[in-house]
Amino acid sequence: MENTQSTILKESPISILQDSPTLNIGRMVTFPIKNIYGKFWIRQSQMLVGVTDLRARIGTYTDPWTMTISQGLPSNPLYKIPPFKFINDSLSDLLDARATELYNIAKNSSKNIVIMWSGGIDSTLVLTAFLKNIPQQEKNIIKVMLDTASILENLDFYIKHISNQFEIIHYQTFKLTKQFFKKNILIHGDPGDCLFGPSISKYQYFSAQGKQFEPWKNHLPKMKELLENPSILHKTYEPGFGNWYVNKITNNLEETGQAEHLTSIAEWWFWTYYNFKWEFSCQRPFFFFDRGNNDDVFEYEMQKEYAQNTFFNTDKFQQWAYTNIKRNVKDAKLHKREAKEYIYEFNKDEQFLENKIKIPGVPANQSTKRRASIPFCFTKNYQPLYYTHGLVQAVKILLEKYRG
């Protein structure tokens, strides 16, 4: 049974939505929206894998969710884009340094490190960094969160490095509460996808044709055509979406001054990950898990600490991605190769190195199938709000008012 009325809204639903640090706009598919811009909103949430909240970290991106004429829903400064610059740091050095840094933070604050492990490339990369850099006698500081799907996806790693070595937390039993954060640091592999460039089907057409390094300005009509094709994005089909979406991303890329640097088709798609997916990916666990008490408020300092401890949410990792984007998207067959090589140096699993690919649907997604427990949005203090009549009406009002 959907939770439609149980949450009492103590302030205006519109102001709550305007101030929300993250939104699950994917929930909108559960009620009819006649406004064409509302349909575009639903469809754009399917463009970036796993993303339900889409807002620009830098520059303007006006979509149906725009709250004012001049600017979109504001990006959370805790996940801001760092200064654009090229760096010489290697990925392996950054991984080692970050794991060591977070270990020291945990030890100095008397907290455990809880690592969400799906068995995929990004979460295995993060877990490997800790296993390589934490002293053997201190590894009891780590707990691993997983489920059966995690084990099946990466059985060799589980047998060698997790089974009977760490306390296990099952995804389905976990609750994300303020008390948990007082005792633990939560670590996950998001937003690893944003570091290595695009892998989604809308971009892969160009990769398959060997055109991914051709100028995106020469291929805008084809990009729009692909996004109009129901077979490319079959869940919803709304004529005009391709033209609307490509223009929105392109305008943002040009406004920020990055059109002079990110010139290829692959880099255009990288920008959609880097500027629009990062923020939600960092906050994704808030949508994964049940909350024990709806009144369990996360004060700003707790939010700040969570953001600062999110593994990849550092200037250095983002600048590494910006520096190495041309190399990272050079060959689709080598997607995340550098990450897999880092894991291979530790695990010596050649099968994983040569054949592991991204698999849709991480274990934590299983928990989100409990529809009634998925928040629609959060207040400024990350109090979860569900599918209430007031929120639904507020969404419809905003979509009608701001069609930008």
Secondary structure, 3 states (H helix, E strand, C coil): CCCCCCCCCCCCHHHHHHHCCCECHHHHHHCCCCCHHHHHHHHHCCCCCCCCCCCCCCCCCCCCCCCCCCCCCCCCHHHCCCCCCCCCCCHHHHHHHHHHHHHHHHHHCCCEEEEECCCCHHHHHHHHHHHHHCCHHHHHHEEEEECHHHHHHCHHHHHHHCCCCCEEEEHHHCECCHHHHHHEEEECCCCCHHHHCCCCHHHHHHHHCCCCCCEHHHCHHHHHHHHHCCCCCCCCCCCCHHHHHHHHHHHHHHHCCHHHCCCEHHHHHHHHHHHHCHHHHHHCHHHHCECCCCCCCCCHHHHHHHHHHCCCCCHHHHHHHHHHHHHHCCCHHHCCHHHHHHHHHHHCCHHHHHHCCCCCCCCHHHHCCCHHHCCCEECCCCCEECCCHHHHHHHHHHHHHCCC
